Amino acid sequence: MSFLKLNRRDFLVKGAAGIAVASAIPVLFPQPASGVTKLETVDTVSLGQTGLNVSRIALGTGTRGWKRESDQTRIGMRKFVELSQYCFDKGIRFFDAADMYGSHTYIGEALKVLPREKVTVLTKIMTYTREGWYEAEPFDLCFDRFRKELNTDYVDIFLMHCMENGQWPEANKAYMEAMSKAKQQGLIKALGVSCHSFEAMVEAASNPWVDVLLARINPNSIRMDGTPEKVMQVLETARKNGKGVIGMKIFGCGDLVKEDERENSLNYAIKSGNVHCMTLGMDNKDHVDDNVSRVMRIARG
């Protein structure tokens, strides 16, 4: 029987052997946290005033992601689907995708096993061409493709990807109008941007069009758009304006992997009260167990 046709019961039996990441893929964490509780699950939080309830952790699928591939897609389809099932059973029911990562079809296969109504799907569209990386397409030409690849009729959260300056609303009027129309039709539940500059983030924090802001945040200024203090002030403004705030680069894109660095980074984001949830790039079960255990311990503390 093809793994793509397994029902959930058969899938759990077949997948009991676990997930092994290819040796060529670097391991994000040197060791899992000691005393990990295998049965522990992550909780659910309200995402600002979007009306969406999401798991506090999203499975990020863009680790070293560009040219439509990432560490998560490099483990292969079967292992990705097994990882998605494991995440789901640990309470991680939020999947962070992007066309640039090439992860749509992988999540689409996972949604043949997982109940769609219990999963939050976020994806992103590049609105400008990046030579050698991505050729931009109008929203109306690619939205149907996105949904077909994701195996879903609707997208929970749809973001414009990599906004790099404060003029992004003027530069992307056509995309914003098309996305708003899709939201009115019930095809998208929440709109927003992922930010790759401080000016873009400041604009997003107060722009009434934005429901969700995806921002780089950690206490070490690794691959961020400003100092932690300045970025956190902007995220506080966004939260007070009702935006759903999702943190990314919590571990500095793999540069903050020591025990104390991981602990400090998660503490900084969670205890701030300004980051509702976070996307974490994981490609094996040890990553999942460590993150769930650590995040829940901090959130309860």
C-alpha positions as CSV (number, residue, x, y, z in Angstrom):
1,M,0.0,0.0,0.0
2,S,1.3,3.5,-0.9
3,F,2.0,5.6,2.2
4,L,-0.1,8.3,0.6
5,K,-3.2,6.2,0.9
6,L,-2.7,5.1,4.6
7,N,-5.5,5.9,6.9
8,R,-4.6,7.4,10.3
9,R,-4.5,4.1,12.2
10,D,-2.4,2.3,9.6
11,F,-0.2,5.4,9.4
12,L,0.6,5.3,13.1
13,V,1.5,1.6,12.9
14,K,3.7,2.1,9.9
15,G,5.4,5.2,11.3
16,A,6.2,3.7,14.7
17,A,9.8,3.2,13.8
18,G,10.4,6.9,14.0
19,I,12.1,9.5,11.8
20,A,15.8,9.5,10.8
21,V,17.2,12.6,9.3
22,A,19.6,12.2,6.4
23,S,23.2,12.4,7.7
24,A,24.0,15.3,5.3
25,I,21.5,17.5,7.1
26,P,22.9,19.4,10.1
27,V,21.1,18.8,13.4
28,L,19.8,22.0,14.9
29,F,20.1,20.9,18.5
30,P,23.2,19.0,19.8
31,Q,21.1,17.0,22.4
32,P,17.4,16.8,23.3
33,A,16.5,18.4,26.7
34,S,17.0,16.1,29.6
35,G,13.9,14.8,31.2
36,V,11.7,15.3,28.1
37,T,8.2,14.1,28.7
38,K,7.2,12.2,25.5
39,L,3.5,12.6,26.1
40,E,3.6,16.4,26.7
41,T,1.8,18.5,24.2
42,V,2.0,22.2,23.3
43,D,-0.9,24.5,24.2
44,T,-3.2,26.6,22.0
45,V,-3.2,30.5,22.1
46,S,-5.4,33.2,20.6
47,L,-3.7,34.9,17.7
48,G,-4.4,38.6,18.5
49,Q,-7.8,39.7,17.3
50,T,-7.7,37.5,14.2
51,G,-10.3,35.1,15.7
52,L,-7.8,32.2,15.1
53,N,-6.7,29.8,17.9
54,V,-3.3,28.3,17.0
55,S,-0.7,26.1,18.6
56,R,2.0,28.1,20.4
57,I,4.5,26.4,18.1
58,A,4.3,26.2,14.3
59,L,6.3,23.7,12.3
60,G,8.5,25.9,10.2
61,T,9.3,24.5,6.8
62,G,11.8,27.0,5.6
63,T,15.1,26.2,7.3
64,R,17.7,27.2,4.8
65,G,14.8,27.5,2.4
66,W,15.1,29.1,-1.0
67,K,14.8,28.1,-4.6
68,R,11.7,26.0,-3.6
69,E,13.5,23.7,-1.2
70,S,14.5,23.6,2.5
71,D,15.9,21.3,5.2
72,Q,12.3,20.1,5.8
73,T,11.7,19.1,2.2
74,R,15.2,17.6,1.9
75,I,14.3,14.8,4.4
76,G,11.9,13.5,1.8
77,M,8.1,13.2,1.5
78,R,7.6,10.1,3.6
79,K,9.7,11.4,6.5
80,F,8.0,14.8,6.3
81,V,4.6,13.3,6.5
82,E,5.6,11.2,9.5
83,L,7.1,14.2,11.2
84,S,3.9,16.2,10.6
85,Q,1.9,13.4,12.2
86,Y,4.3,13.3,15.2
87,C,3.9,17.1,15.5
88,F,0.2,16.9,15.4
89,D,0.1,14.3,18.1
90,K,2.4,16.6,20.2
91,G,-0.1,19.5,19.8
92,I,1.7,21.3,17.0
93,R,-1.1,21.8,14.6
94,F,0.2,24.9,12.8
95,F,2.2,24.6,9.6
96,D,4.3,27.5,8.3
97,A,4.9,27.2,4.5
98,A,5.9,29.4,1.6
99,D,6.1,29.0,-2.1
100,M,9.8,29.8,-1.9
101,Y,10.4,26.9,0.4
102,G,8.8,24.4,-1.9
103,S,6.9,23.0,1.0
104,H,3.3,23.3,-0.3
105,T,3.1,19.7,-1.7
106,Y,4.7,18.3,1.5
107,I,2.0,19.9,3.7
108,G,-0.5,18.8,1.1
109,E,0.4,15.2,1.6
110,A,0.3,15.6,5.3
111,L,-3.2,17.0,5.0
112,K,-4.3,13.7,3.4
113,V,-3.6,12.1,6.8
114,L,-4.4,14.9,9.2
115,P,-7.8,16.4,9.8
116,R,-7.8,19.7,7.9
117,E,-10.3,21.4,10.3
118,K,-7.8,20.9,13.2
119,V,-4.8,22.3,11.4
120,T,-3.8,26.0,10.8
121,V,-2.0,26.5,7.5
122,L,0.1,29.6,6.9
123,T,1.8,30.4,3.6
124,K,3.5,33.3,1.9
125,I,3.8,34.9,-1.5
126,M,6.8,36.8,-2.9
127,T,5.5,40.0,-4.5
128,Y,8.8,40.8,-6.2
129,T,11.3,38.9,-8.3
130,R,14.6,37.9,-6.6
131,E,17.1,37.0,-9.3
132,G,18.1,33.4,-9.0
133,W,15.7,32.8,-6.2
134,Y,12.1,33.5,-7.2
135,E,10.1,34.8,-10.1
136,A,7.1,36.7,-8.8
137,E,3.5,36.0,-10.1
138,P,0.3,38.0,-9.7
139,F,-1.9,36.7,-6.8
140,D,-4.7,35.7,-9.1
141,L,-2.4,33.5,-11.2
142,C,-0.9,31.5,-8.3
143,F,-3.5,31.4,-5.5
144,D,-5.3,28.4,-7.1
145,R,-2.0,26.6,-7.5
146,F,-1.1,27.2,-3.9
147,R,-4.4,25.7,-2.6
148,K,-4.1,22.7,-4.9
149,E,-0.5,22.1,-3.8
150,L,-1.6,22.5,-0.1
151,N,-4.6,20.2,-0.6
152,T,-7.0,22.7,0.9
153,D,-9.9,24.9,-0.3
154,Y,-8.8,27.8,2.0
155,V,-5.7,29.2,3.7
156,D,-5.9,30.2,7.3
157,I,-3.1,32.8,7.2
158,F,-1.7,34.3,3.9
159,L,1.3,36.7,4.1
160,M,3.2,38.8,1.6
161,H,6.7,37.4,2.0
162,C,9.9,39.4,2.9
163,M,8.8,43.0,3.1
164,E,12.0,45.0,3.0
165,N,11.0,48.6,3.3
166,G,8.3,50.8,4.8
167,Q,6.7,51.6,1.4
168,W,5.4,48.0,1.0
169,P,1.7,49.1,1.0
170,E,2.3,51.4,-2.0
171,A,4.3,48.9,-3.9
172,N,1.9,46.0,-3.3
173,K,-1.6,47.5,-3.8
174,A,-2.6,45.0,-6.4
175,Y,-1.7,42.0,-4.2
176,M,-3.4,43.6,-1.2
177,E,-6.6,44.2,-3.1
178,A,-6.6,40.6,-4.4
179,M,-5.9,39.1,-1.0
180,S,-8.6,41.2,0.6
181,K,-11.1,40.0,-2.0
182,A,-10.1,36.4,-1.3
183,K,-10.6,37.0,2.4
184,Q,-14.1,38.4,1.8
185,Q,-14.9,35.2,-0.2
186,G,-13.8,33.1,2.8
187,L,-10.8,31.7,1.0
188,I,-8.3,33.3,3.4
189,K,-9.0,33.9,7.1
190,A,-6.2,36.3,8.0
191,L,-3.8,38.5,6.0
192,G,-0.5,40.1,6.8
193,V,3.2,40.3,6.1
194,S,6.6,38.8,7.0
195,C,9.1,41.5,7.7
196,H,12.7,41.8,6.8
197,S,13.4,45.4,7.7
198,F,12.7,47.5,10.7
199,E,10.8,50.1,8.6
200,A,8.6,47.3,7.1
201,M,7.8,46.1,10.6
202,V,6.9,49.6,11.9
203,E,4.5,50.1,9.1
204,A,2.9,46.6,9.6
205,A,2.4,47.2,13.3
206,S,-0.1,50.0,12.7
207,N,-1.4,49.3,9.2
208,P,-5.1,48.5,9.4
209,W,-4.8,46.0,6.5
210,V,-2.5,43.7,8.5
211,D,-4.0,41.0,10.7
212,V,-0.8,39.0,11.3
213,L,2.8,40.1,11.6
214,L,5.7,37.6,11.2
215,A,8.8,39.1,12.8
216,R,12.4,38.1,13.5
217,I,13.0,38.2,17.3
218,N,15.7,36.9,19.6
219,P,17.7,38.5,22.5
220,N,21.0,38.3,20.6
221,S,20.3,40.5,17.5
222,I,21.0,37.5,15.2
223,R,19.6,38.0,11.8
224,M,17.2,40.6,13.1
225,D,15.9,44.0,11.8
226,G,17.0,46.1,14.7
227,T,18.1,45.8,18.3
228,P,15.9,43.4,20.5
229,E,14.7,46.4,22.5
230,K,13.6,48.3,19.4
231,V,12.0,45.3,17.7
232,M,10.2,44.4,20.9
233,Q,8.7,47.9,21.2
234,V,7.3,47.5,17.7
235,L,5.9,44.1,18.5
236,E,4.2,45.6,21.6
237,T,2.6,48.2,19.4
238,A,1.4,45.5,17.0
239,R,-0.1,43.5,19.9
240,K,-1.8,46.5,21.3
241,N,-3.3,47.2,17.8
242,G,-4.8,43.7,17.8
243,K,-2.3,42.2,15.4
244,G,-1.4,38.5,15.7
245,V,2.4,38.4,16.3
246,I,4.3,35.4,15.2
247,G,8.0,35.2,16.1
248,M,10.6,33.7,13.7
249,K,14.4,33.4,13.9
250,I,14.0,32.6,17.6
251,F,17.2,30.6,17.4
252,G,18.9,32.9,15.0
253,C,18.5,30.6,12.0
254,G,20.5,28.0,13.8
255,D,23.2,30.3,15.3
256,L,21.7,30.1,18.8
257,V,21.7,26.3,19.5
258,K,23.6,26.0,22.8
259,E,21.6,25.1,25.8
260,D,21.7,28.5,27.4
261,E,21.1,30.3,24.1
262,R,17.9,28.2,23.3
263,E,16.7,28.8,26.8
264,N,17.3,32.5,26.8
265,S,15.7,32.9,23.3
266,L,12.5,31.1,24.2
267,N,12.3,33.0,27.5
268,Y,12.7,36.3,25.8
269,A,10.0,35.7,23.3
270,I,7.5,34.0,25.6
271,K,7.9,36.1,28.7
272,S,7.6,39.3,26.7
273,G,3.9,38.9,26.3
274,N,4.2,40.4,22.8
275,V,4.8,37.3,20.8
276,H,1.6,35.1,20.6
277,C,3.3,32.1,19.0
278,M,6.5,31.2,17.1
279,T,7.6,29.2,14.1
280,L,10.5,26.8,14.7
281,G,12.3,24.9,12.0
282,M,12.3,21.2,13.0
283,D,13.3,18.2,11.0
284,N,13.2,15.3,13.5
285,K,11.4,14.1,16.6
286,D,14.1,15.2,19.0
287,H,13.7,18.8,17.9
288,V,9.9,18.5,18.4
289,D,10.3,16.9,21.9
290,D,12.8,19.4,23.0
291,N,10.8,22.4,21.8
292,V,7.5,21.3,23.2
293,S,9.0,20.4,26.6
294,R,11.0,23.6,26.9
295,V,8.3,26.0,25.6
296,M,5.7,24.6,27.9
297,R,7.9,24.7,30.9
298,I,8.6,28.4,30.2
299,A,5.0,29.3,29.4
300,R,3.8,27.8,32.7
301,G,6.6,29.3,34.7
